[in-house]
Amino acid sequence: MIRFWFSIVLFLSSFSAVHGKDELVTASKTFTESVILGEMLAQVAATSGQETRHWAELGGTRVIWEALLAGEVDVYVDYTGTLTKEILALEESVSFSELQTILADKYEVGLSAPLGFSNSYGVGIRKAYALEHSLSKISDLKKVPDMKMGYSPPFMKRNDGWPELRRRYGLNQEPTGLDHDLALAALDSGQIDATDIYTTDAEIAFYGLTVLEDDLEFFPDYSAVVLYRKSLEQEAPNALRAMLTLEGKITAEQMQALNKAAKIDQISTAEVSASFLHETLNVSVQVRQKTIWSEIMRHTGDHLILVGLSLLSAIIVALPLGIWATKSPKLAYIIMPVVSIVQTIPSLALFVFLIPLLGIGFAPAFFALFIYSLLPIVRNTHAGLSAIPRDIIQSADALGLPAGARLRLVELPIALPSILAGIKTSAVINVGTATLGALIGAGGYGQPIISGIRLADTELILSGAVPAALMALIIQYGFDVLESRYASRGLKL
């Protein structure tokens, strides 16, 4: 067992480095504007001769910030308001130069000059609803305390989000949490009356939304800026200079147009970024076209490796745990509660907890899936062995079988159907949970699902959801075949 865990540690260590020594990694959050800007950074850095990679849709603010501090990511675009209110949680406002100093001295993170536009939070409502209730500013929301609000989960919790906005304006509504892109569609269809929007969202014009005036000036400035590891100044100075040429080059109108091209017109973010760089900086970028089938095959490979290795590791560990729990009631009081408790930890929370220890990408996703696969196997192994009639055990003892031989030749074969049922349950849970690994850069079928939700692209969502369902069915069928081949015929009868 010690050798097994030593191998696992070495294995995870080999996957923890997301990029090679000479590779520069840009990253983006899970909304379209961030993906465009992350792609733009990678493309312009590559013109300096630097090998680059864009890690797209890498979760939310906290995930990508922790990845930057851990050195897993080299550079990404964020916003000054997010930095001051959410990441640094500063109670008092600071100047831009003070913000640069804090980031450099405390975190060894560099901060560029603003890219030229601000993407603030705002409250968006349908124009017809605004006219019906005479709403033009956020303080007017007090007129309609029963309005249905749907805000994105980050906005519901952020220091610059709903809790403080509610206190500042004295609002009484009780909003529900909704994914940002789904909330915009729900707003357009009339299922909700208000949601949080970004002021450069393409949907503002597309859906004809009214953005309420922030009359009490609650929201801070959200100028877009480039955050980078200070060590890039020595490690990749040419690439850094190339990326900083974007300072002051993007207006709010241009950013909104770029968002529209990617999200409404369904042009790939790589093409949108390349077109802008060519028009603005006279930089030519070659964009490689990807077919949906090549992407499905790539995601299948990632998902299969992630699920297969984590499930295999769980089987190797869970079977002995289930056996020990059966043989020793004292151990059972420890093993069963522990594996039950870890099963209740929310997957996204566990992913974030593991980032400081294992970085981002394959390693934390592998470990989380391994943990979630333990309970069904341990429980079913324990239940299967415990249910063996006592007279069968006594007969084996009367034949003079040693404990190890009795376990191998009698107990495990009888308990096999129960054990395989636990493994099948773990496999199905594993396949589904693995889709969330895309939020921390683990790839797999979660990647097209996240992208599809962001772009409201049903075909893209299905290209991840359908293969994931098929994989779960195929794995379950495979274990059914194993059971039919190796389970005792007498037990089947």
N, C-alpha and C positions, 0 to 999 in steps of 0.2 A: 504494500500500500504506500509506503514511504517513497519507494522508487517511482510509483505511478505519479504521485503528486510532484515529485522533483521533475519528472518529464513534462508534466503539465505547465509548471512554472517556466521551464525553458521554452516550451512551445509558445506560451503567451508572450514571453519576452520577444520572441522572434517576430511576432505580429504587432507588437506595440509601436514600433517605429513606423509611422505612416508613410514616410517618404525617405528616400535615400539622402545621403549627406549633401549632395549637390542639387537636390530638387527643392524648389520653392513652392510652397503650398498656399494658395489663396483659398478662402472659405466664404460661405454665405449662409444666411439664415433661410427659413422656409417660406419666405415671401418673394414674389417675383422681382421686385426692385433690387433686393439684396443679391439674388442670383445673377441678375444682369451685371451689377457692379463687381461681383466676385469674378465673373467671367471676363469682364473688361480688364481687371487688374492682372489676371493670368495672361491674357492676350498681349497686353502692352509690355509686361515684364518679359515675355518670350521674345520680343523684338530686340532685346539686348543680348540675345544669345543664351539666356538663362533657361534651363530646363524647368518647366512649371507644371503645376497641376491644380485644377480648381475642384475643391471639395464642396459640391453643391448641396444645399438644403440640410445643413448640419445642425438641426435643432434650433432652439431659441437662444436668447441673449446669454444666459448663464452658461450653457453648454459651449458655445463658441468662444466666450471669454476665457473659460477654464482651459480650453484647448490651446488658446494663444499663450497663456501663462505657462502651460506645460511644454510648450515648444512643439506641439503636434501640428499647429497651424502657424504660419509665418505672418500673414497679413489678411485683414478683412476690413470692410466698411461698416462703421457704426455712426451714431448720431450723438451730438453733444448733450442733448437732453437725457438720452438714455445713459450716457456715461455718468453724468452728475447725479441723476435721481435714482437710477436703477442699479448700476454697477458699483459706483462709489458711495451711493446713499448719502450724499452731502446735503445737510440741512440748509446751508446758506449758499447763495449763488456765488460763483467764482468767475474770474475773467478767463479768457481763452488761454492766455499765457500761464496763469496759475494752474489751469487744468493740464496743460502740457508738462509743467514741472511736477505735479503730483504723479502723473502716469510714469514719467521718466524716473523719478527718484524712488518711488515706492514699488513700482512693478517692472521697471526696465522696458517700458512700452513707449514707442514713439507715436506722435500724433501729427498728422499733416495739417496744412491749412485747409479750410473748408473747400469742398469740391465745387461750390457755387450755388447750391440750392439747399433749402430747408424742407424737411419732410416731417411736419408736425402731426401730432394727434389732433383729431377733431371729432365732433359728433355729427353724424350724417343721418338725414331723414328724407323721405320722399317729398318732392315739391308739393304734391297735392295735399299731403298731410300737414306740411308747414303752412300752406295757405288756409286750410280748414281751421287750424287752431292758432293762427297768427303767431307762428314761431319764427324768430329770426336770430335769436341769441340763446346761449345755453341757460341763462337765468330764466328764460321763458318756459323752460321745461317744468317749472313748478306749477304751471297752469294745468298740466295733464298728468296728475300723479298715477293714473292707472294705465299709462302707455306701456306697451310691451317693448322691452329693451333686450337686445342680445349682443353681448360684448365678448371679444376674444379672451380666452383664459389668461394670457399674460396681462391684459389691460385690467382684468378683474382683481389682480393682485399687486400690480406695480405701485411703487411710491408715487409715480406721476400718472396713475390711472384712476379707476373708478372710486376707490375708497376716499382718497383725498379730494377728488373732484366733487364727490357727493357732499363732503363736509363743507368745502368752500362755497358751493352754491346752495346748500340747504335742500337737497333733493331727497325724495322719499321713495322713488321707484325701486323695485327689486328685480334687477336684470338676471338673465340666465347666461351661462357660458356657451359660446358658439365659436367654432373655427372662423377666422376672419373672412376667408373666401366664401364659406357657406353662409355666414351672416349677411354678406352683401347680397347674395342670391335670395335669401329669406326676406331681406328688406325690400327688394324689388318686387317680390311676389306678394307682399303685404302680410307675411306671417309674423313679422316684427315691425315695430314703428321706428326704432332708432338703433344704431350700432356705432362702434368706434371706427373711424376711417383714418387713413393716412392722406395728407393733403395732396400727395402726388399720385394717388390711386387713379388708374384709368377709368374705374367704374363710376367715378363722380360724374363725368360727362356722359359716359355710356348709358347709365341708368337715370341720368337727369336728377341727381341728388342735390339737396340743399345742405351746405355745411354751416352749422350754427356758429355765430360769432362768439369767440371766447372773451366775453365782455369784462370779466374779472381778471383776465390775463393769467389764468391758472397754468397753462402749459408753457414750459420753458422753450428756448430756442432749440431746434433739432437740426442744426447744420450737419450735413453729411461730411464725414472725415475718414481718413484712412488710418487705421491702427496697425502698427507693425512692431515686431520684436526689434529692440534697439540694436541687437547683434547683427542685423542685416546691413547696418552701415559699414561693417567690416566684411561680412560674409558674402554679400551680394550687392555692392554699392551701385553697380550699373543698372541692375534690375530695379532697385529702389528708386533711383533717379528717374527711370522710365515711368514707374507708377506714379510718382509725384508730379509728373507733367499734367496729370488730370486736375490738379488744384485749380479752382476757379473756372473750369471749362464746361461745367454742366449747369444749365439753368433749370428752374423748376418746370418750365414749359417743355424743355427737351426731355427731362426725366419722365414727365407724364406721357409724352409721346412714345418714349422707349417702352414704358410699361404697357401702353396700349398695343404696340406692335407685338410684344411677346404674349400678352394675356388675351387680348381681344382678337387680334389678327392671327394668332397662333403661329407666329414666326419663332424659330428657335432662339433661345437667349444668346447662343454663340453667334448666330447671324446678326442679331440685333446689335450686339456689342461690336462686332467686326465692322458693321456699316457705320456706326457712330465714330469709331476710331479713325476710319478712312476719311470721313467727312470733316472731322474736327481736328485731328492731329496729322492727317495725311499719312496714316500708318496702314499698311496692307497686311491683312491677316488671312491665312488660309483656314477655312472651316471645313472639317471633315464631316461628310454627311453620314448619319447613322440610320439604319433601317430598324423598324420595330422588331423584326425577327432576330436581328443580331443582338439587340438590347435584351430581348427576352432570354436568349441563350446565355448572355453574360449574367443576367440576374439569376437565372436558374443555377448556374455554376456557383455563384456566391451563396445563394440560399441553401443549396444542397450541402456544401462544405460546412456551413455554419450549423445547420440542423444535424447533419450526420455526426460530426465530431462531438458536439455538445451532448447529443443523445447517447452516443457510445460511451462517453466519459461518465455520464450519469448511470448507465447500466452497470459499468465496472464498479462504481462506488455504492450504488443503491442496493444491489443484491447482497453484498456482505452486511450492510447496515440492517437490512430486513432480516437476514439470518441471525445476526447478533441480537436483534430485538426479540426474536422468537425464543432463542436459547437462554436469554438472561432478562427476566422481568425488570431488574433494576436498570439495565441499559435501555430497555424499552421506554421507561419513564423519562429518559433523556432524549433518545433518538427521535421518537415519534413527535413530541412537542416541538423540537427544534426544526425538523423538516416541515412541519405544519406552519410554523410561524414564518419561515422564510418565504413560503408560498404566498403569504398575504401581503408581502411588500409590493407596492405598485411598481410595475416594470419600469416606467419612465423615471421614477425616483431612484430605483436601484441603478439604472444606467448612469444617472448623474453622480450618485455616490461613488461609483467605480472609476469615474474619469480621473480623479487625482491619483488613484492607485495604478490603473492600467492604461491610462490615456484614452484615446477614442478609436473607433474603428472595430476591428474584429475582436480584440481581446475582451473588452467589457461586455460586448454582446454575447460572446461565447460563455463567459462566466455566469452571466445572468440566466441564460437559457439552461445551462447545466444545473443551476440551483432550482429553477422552476420544474425541471424534469425529475427531481428526486422523489417528491412526495408520492405520486401514484405508484412508482415502482417499489419503494420501501413499504408502503401500506399494503399493496397487493401481495408482495412476497411474504410479509408478516401474516397476513390473513390466510393465504394459501397454506403456509406451513402450519399455522395454528389450527387449521380446520381438519388436519389429517387425523382420522380416528385413532384412539389410543391403542386399540388392539393390533393395528398394523405396526405401530412402533414396537410394541411388545413382541410381536412375531419376528421382526427384524433382529431384536436383541437376543431372542431365543436361538436364532440361527448363528449367533456369535459375530454379527457384523460390527466392526468398529464404528465409532460415531461418524467419522469422515466418510466411510463407505456407505453407511446407512443414509447419510445426507445425499450423497451423490447418486446412489442406486435406487433409493426408495422415496425419500421425502421430496427432493427437487422434481423428479418426474411426475409425482402426484400433484404437486403444486404448480406445475408448468402452465396449465391454462390460466390460472389466476395471475401468475407472474407476467405472462404475455399480455393479458388484458391491461395490466398496469403500464407495461411498456407502450402498448398502442395508445393508451390515453396520454402518456407523456409525449409521444411523437406528434399527436394532433395538436396538443397545447404548444409544443415547441415550434411547429411550422407556423402557427398563427402569431405567436409572440415574436418570432424572428422578424416579422415585417416591421416591428417597431425599432429594430436595430438600425434601420436606415436613418433614423433621427440622430444617431451618433456616428454616422459614417460607415456602418457595417455593410451597406449595400443590400443585395437581395431583392425580393419582390416588393418590399416596402418602398423602394425608391420610385418606381412608376406610380404607386398608389399616392404617395405624398405629392409628386409632381402633378398627377391628374387632379387631385383635389385643389391644388394651387391654381391650376389652369382651367378648372371646370371642364376637364376633358374626360368624358366617360370611357372612351376607348383606351386611354392611357391607364385609367384606374383598373379597368378589366384586364389589361395586359399584365397586371400584377396580382389582382385578386383571383382570377380564374386559375392561373398556373399554381398559385399557392394552395387553392382548394384541391386541385388535381394531385398535387404532391402529397397532401395529407391522405387522400384516398388511396394512392398507390402504396404509400408506406404502410397503411393499415392493412391493405390487401396482402402485402408481402409478409406481414406477421401472421395473417390468417393462414397463408400457405405453410409457413414454418410450423404453426400449431397443428395443421392437418397432417404434416409429415412426421413430426417428432412426438406429438402427444400420444400417450398410451391409448390403444384401441379400446381397452376395457373402460378407461375413463370416459371416452367418447360415448360408449354405449350406456 
